[in-house]
């Protein structure tokens, strides 16, 4: 199974449209970002940690951040993949990157 941003957005749009507001999803996103920060603090030794698998926890919290980010875009009919490619193109010019996301994806797809 290959997950794409487009498929995730379609799923989350179906899941949340008419049932959640962008404000409620934003509150969940902020909560999850706090949980990512907590795991990172544990990994850095700034916060006590029980015998947790912090790499697994970090992955789960990052997945939640992506979930709510894509959900906010989806219920607002924002094509996040398209926006990411456009924004990366601008950043690659501004910061003189040797490649941009669009060119990378074209080469990646040819593999």
N, C-alpha and C positions, 0 to 999 in steps of 0.2 A: 504494500500500500504506500502510495506517495501522496503526501499532504501538500497542497498548494495554498497560497494565500487566498486565491479566488474561491477554492472549495471551502476553506474555513470560513471565509466571509459569507458565502451563501448559507452555510449551516447556521452560523451565528445570527444572521439576519432572520432566518426562519425561526430560530429559537427565541429571539428577543423582540422582534418587531411587534409593537402593540403591547408588549408585556414589561418592557424596561425603558427607562429614559436614559438619555446620555448622561444626565447628572448622577443617576443611581449607578450606572456602569463606571463612571469616573470615580465615584467613591470606592467601588470595589478595586479599581485599578490602583488607586492611592494606597489602599490597604495592602494589596499584593506587593507593591513596590516597597512598603515598609517591611514586609516579610523577607524580600530579597535582601534588604539592608541588614536585617537581623542575621540571616545566614552568613552574609559576607563578614559581619562583625565577629561571628563565631569562628569563621575560617581564619580570620586575622588574629584571633586570640584576644579581642577586645571585649568579648562577652563569653561567659561560661557556657560550656557545651557538655551535655551528657553524651554517651556513646552513640551519637547520631551519625548517619551517613550524610555528611554535609554536601557532598557532590550531588547525591540523589535529591536532597532537599532543595538545593539551588536550582537544579533542573526543573523540579516541580513548580517552584515559585516563579521562575522565568516563564514557564509555560502559561501560568496564570496571567502574568503581565501581558504576554502576547495575546492571550484569549480576550482579555478586556479591551486591549488596544484595538484589535481587529473588530471586535463587537461594536465599539463606538463608531468606527469608520463604516461598518456594514449598515447599521441602522440609519446612517446619514448618506447612504448611497455614494460613498467615496471609494474609488478604485485605488486602494492602498498600494497595490503592486505598481501601478502606473505612477503614482505620486512618488514612490520610493525611487524609481528609476529616474524620474525627472529631477528630483532633489539631489540624487547622487551625481547626476551629470553636472549640475551647477556647482556642487562641492568639489568635484574632480577638477574643474577648471579653476575654481578659486584657490584650491590648495595644491594645484599642480600634481595631481595623482597621475601615475603612469598609465592607468586604465580606469575606465568607469564601469559601473554595474552593467549597463546595457551591452557594452563590448564583451565583458566577462561572460555574461549569460549566452551571448551568441557563440562564443568559443566553447563554453561549457556544454551547450546543447549539441555541438558537433562531435563530442567525445563518444 
